[in-house]
Amino acid sequence: MAAHTVTEWTAVCRLADLEVDRGKSALVHGQAIALFRTADGVHALANHDPFSRGSALARGLVGTRDDVPIVGSPWHGHVFDLRTGCCLDDDHVRVTTYAVRVVAGVVEVGPRP
């Protein structure tokens, strides 16, 4: 049996519903997603903190580190690159990222890149 791959885009919210430098959680394709609107665009990560194993990244602190847009875990403070999902504190750890686009003011989440 072939593995099922999600290729469709799902409308999640209006861009105006996302505050700049704040996270918002959503359920997309059956997965908990954390959406972040920053000065350089909208990013989507799995809302799973691999260190605490809880759904918490949407509540993390958003900012930059050396011009890299980041979110810091609210529980343990580990920092993740919003573009790649890579943990900047432990290069062996990564959070799943999802493709994001804005169409007519609506944020859509697509497949994993």
PAKOL-808907 format. One line per 10 residues: number of its first residue (from 1); their letters; for each residue x, y, z of N, C-alpha, C. Coordinates in nm, 2 decimals. Example, Ala and Ser with C-alpha at 12.3 -4.5 7.8 and 13.67 -1.06 7.14 Angstrom:
2
1> AS> 1.32 -0.57 0.78 1.23 -0.45 0.78 1.32 -0.33 0.78  1.28 -0.22 0.71 1.37 -0.11 0.71 1.29 0.00 0.79
This chain:
113
1> MAAHTVTEWT> 0.08 -0.12 0.00 0.00 0.00 0.00 0.09 0.12 0.00  0.06 0.22 -0.09 0.14 0.34 -0.10 0.11 0.43 0.02  0.21 0.51 0.07 0.19 0.60 0.18 0.10 0.72 0.13  0.02 0.77 0.21 -0.07 0.88 0.17 0.01 1.01 0.20  0.02 1.10 0.10 0.09 1.22 0.11 -0.02 1.34 0.10  -0.01 1.43 0.19 -0.10 1.54 0.19 -0.05 1.65 0.10  -0.12 1.69 -0.01 -0.07 1.78 -0.10 -0.16 1.90 -0.11  -0.28 1.90 -0.05 -0.38 2.01 -0.07 -0.34 2.12 0.04  -0.39 2.24 0.01 -0.38 2.35 0.09 -0.51 2.36 0.18  -0.49 2.40 0.30 -0.61 2.42 0.39 -0.61 2.56 0.45
11> AVCRLADLEV> -0.72 2.63 0.43 -0.74 2.76 0.48 -0.75 2.75 0.63  -0.68 2.83 0.71 -0.67 2.82 0.85 -0.73 2.94 0.92  -0.70 3.06 0.87 -0.75 3.18 0.94 -0.72 3.30 0.84  -0.77 3.41 0.88 -0.74 3.53 0.81 -0.61 3.58 0.86  -0.53 3.64 0.77 -0.40 3.70 0.81 -0.42 3.80 0.92  -0.53 3.88 0.91 -0.55 3.98 1.01 -0.58 3.92 1.15  -0.61 3.79 1.16 -0.63 3.72 1.29 -0.50 3.69 1.36  -0.39 3.69 1.29 -0.26 3.66 1.35 -0.19 3.79 1.39  -0.16 3.80 1.52 -0.08 3.91 1.57 0.06 3.90 1.53  0.13 4.01 1.50 0.27 4.00 1.47 0.35 3.96 1.59
21> DRGKSALVHG> 0.44 3.87 1.57 0.53 3.81 1.68 0.46 3.74 1.79  0.35 3.68 1.75 0.27 3.60 1.84 0.23 3.47 1.77  0.21 3.36 1.84 0.18 3.23 1.79 0.03 3.20 1.80  -0.02 3.12 1.72 -0.16 3.07 1.73 -0.16 2.93 1.68  -0.24 2.84 1.76 -0.24 2.70 1.72 -0.37 2.67 1.64  -0.35 2.57 1.56 -0.46 2.52 1.47 -0.45 2.37 1.45  -0.55 2.31 1.41 -0.55 2.17 1.37 -0.56 2.16 1.22  -0.45 2.11 1.15 -0.45 2.11 1.01 -0.40 1.97 0.97  -0.48 1.91 0.88 -0.45 1.77 0.83 -0.43 1.67 0.94  -0.51 1.70 1.05 -0.50 1.61 1.17 -0.38 1.64 1.26
31> QAIALFRTAD> -0.31 1.74 1.23 -0.19 1.77 1.31 -0.20 1.90 1.38  -0.15 1.91 1.50 -0.15 2.04 1.58 -0.03 2.13 1.52  -0.07 2.24 1.47 0.02 2.33 1.40 0.03 2.46 1.48  0.15 2.52 1.48 0.17 2.65 1.54 0.20 2.75 1.43  0.12 2.85 1.42 0.13 2.96 1.32 0.20 3.08 1.38  0.29 3.14 1.31 0.36 3.26 1.36 0.36 3.37 1.25  0.32 3.49 1.28 0.33 3.60 1.18 0.44 3.69 1.23  0.54 3.70 1.15 0.66 3.79 1.18 0.67 3.90 1.07  0.77 3.98 1.09 0.79 4.09 0.99 0.82 4.04 0.86  0.88 3.92 0.85 0.91 3.86 0.72 0.81 3.76 0.66
41> GVHALANHDP> 0.70 3.74 0.73 0.60 3.65 0.67 0.53 3.57 0.78  0.47 3.46 0.73 0.40 3.37 0.82 0.47 3.23 0.81  0.49 3.17 0.93 0.56 3.04 0.94 0.47 2.94 1.01  0.48 2.82 0.97 0.41 2.71 1.04 0.50 2.60 1.08  0.49 2.56 1.21 0.57 2.45 1.26 0.47 2.36 1.33  0.51 2.23 1.35 0.44 2.14 1.44 0.43 2.21 1.58  0.32 2.20 1.64 0.30 2.26 1.77 0.35 2.17 1.88  0.46 2.10 1.85 0.51 2.00 1.95 0.65 2.03 1.99  0.67 2.05 2.12 0.80 2.08 2.17 0.87 1.94 2.20  0.98 1.91 2.12 1.04 1.78 2.13 1.11 1.75 2.27
51> FSRGSALARG> 1.13 1.86 2.34 1.20 1.84 2.47 1.10 1.81 2.58  0.99 1.88 2.59 0.89 1.86 2.69 0.78 1.76 2.64  0.78 1.74 2.51 0.68 1.64 2.45 0.54 1.69 2.47  0.52 1.82 2.48 0.39 1.88 2.49 0.36 1.98 2.37  0.23 2.01 2.35 0.19 2.10 2.25 0.20 2.24 2.31  0.31 2.31 2.28 0.33 2.44 2.35 0.40 2.54 2.26  0.45 2.51 2.15 0.53 2.61 2.07 0.45 2.74 2.03  0.32 2.72 2.01 0.24 2.84 1.98 0.24 2.94 2.09  0.27 2.90 2.21 0.27 2.99 2.32 0.41 3.05 2.35  0.51 3.01 2.27 0.64 3.05 2.29 0.67 3.20 2.25
61> LVGTRDDVPI> 0.79 3.24 2.30 0.83 3.38 2.27 0.89 3.39 2.13  0.84 3.49 2.05 0.89 3.50 1.91 0.98 3.62 1.91  1.09 3.60 1.83 1.18 3.71 1.81 1.28 3.68 1.71  1.41 3.73 1.72 1.51 3.69 1.63 1.64 3.67 1.70  1.72 3.58 1.64 1.86 3.56 1.69 1.95 3.57 1.57  2.04 3.67 1.57 2.13 3.68 1.46 2.05 3.69 1.32  1.94 3.77 1.32 1.86 3.78 1.20 1.78 3.66 1.16  1.78 3.56 1.25 1.70 3.44 1.22 1.57 3.45 1.30  1.45 3.44 1.23 1.32 3.44 1.31 1.31 3.31 1.39  1.28 3.33 1.52 1.28 3.22 1.61 1.16 3.22 1.70
71> VGSPWHGHVF> 1.13 3.10 1.76 1.04 3.09 1.87 1.11 3.01 1.98  1.09 3.06 2.10 1.15 2.99 2.22 1.04 2.91 2.29  1.07 2.79 2.32 0.97 2.70 2.39 0.94 2.77 2.53  0.81 2.78 2.56 0.77 2.83 2.69 0.80 2.75 2.81  0.83 2.62 2.79 0.86 2.53 2.90 1.01 2.52 2.93  1.09 2.50 2.83 1.24 2.48 2.86 1.32 2.59 2.79  1.27 2.67 2.71 1.34 2.78 2.65 1.42 2.75 2.53  1.42 2.62 2.48 1.49 2.59 2.36 1.44 2.67 2.24  1.53 2.72 2.16 1.49 2.81 2.05 1.49 2.73 1.91  1.39 2.76 1.83 1.37 2.70 1.70 1.36 2.80 1.59
81> DLRTGCCLDD> 1.43 2.77 1.48 1.43 2.86 1.36 1.29 2.84 1.30  1.21 2.95 1.29 1.08 2.94 1.23 1.08 2.90 1.08  1.19 2.92 1.01 1.20 2.89 0.87 1.23 2.74 0.85  1.31 2.68 0.93 1.36 2.54 0.91 1.31 2.44 1.01  1.27 2.49 1.13 1.24 2.40 1.24 1.36 2.36 1.32  1.48 2.39 1.28 1.60 2.35 1.35 1.61 2.41 1.49  1.65 2.33 1.58 1.67 2.38 1.72 1.81 2.45 1.72  1.82 2.58 1.76 1.94 2.65 1.76 2.03 2.61 1.88  1.97 2.54 1.97 2.04 2.51 2.09 2.10 2.36 2.09  2.04 2.28 2.00 2.08 2.14 1.98 2.06 2.10 1.84
91> DHVRVTTYAV> 2.17 2.10 1.76 2.15 2.08 1.62 2.11 1.94 1.58  2.08 1.85 1.67 2.03 1.72 1.65 1.88 1.71 1.65  1.82 1.83 1.69 1.67 1.83 1.71 1.61 1.92 1.61  1.49 1.88 1.56 1.42 1.96 1.46 1.27 1.94 1.48  1.20 2.05 1.45 1.05 2.04 1.46 1.00 2.05 1.31  0.90 1.97 1.28 0.84 1.97 1.14 0.79 2.11 1.10  0.83 2.15 0.98 0.77 2.27 0.92 0.67 2.24 0.82  0.58 2.34 0.79 0.48 2.32 0.69 0.49 2.44 0.59  0.45 2.42 0.47 0.44 2.53 0.37 0.33 2.62 0.41  0.35 2.75 0.39 0.24 2.85 0.42 0.23 2.94 0.31
101> RVVAGVVEVG> 0.11 2.98 0.28 0.09 3.09 0.18 -0.03 3.17 0.22  -0.04 3.30 0.17 -0.15 3.38 0.20 -0.21 3.41 0.07  -0.34 3.38 0.06 -0.42 3.40 -0.07 -0.54 3.49 -0.03  -0.55 3.60 -0.09 -0.66 3.70 -0.07 -0.69 3.72 0.08  -0.58 3.74 0.15 -0.59 3.77 0.30 -0.61 3.65 0.39  -0.61 3.52 0.33 -0.64 3.40 0.41 -0.51 3.32 0.41  -0.47 3.28 0.54 -0.35 3.20 0.56 -0.39 3.05 0.53  -0.31 2.99 0.44 -0.33 2.85 0.40 -0.21 2.77 0.44  -0.23 2.65 0.49 -0.12 2.56 0.53 -0.12 2.45 0.43  -0.01 2.41 0.38 0.00 2.31 0.28 0.09 2.19 0.34
111> PRP> 0.15 2.12 0.25 0.23 2.00 0.29 0.36 2.04 0.35  0.42 1.94 0.41 0.56 1.96 0.46 0.65 1.98 0.34  0.74 2.08 0.35 0.83 2.10 0.23 0.92 1.98 0.21
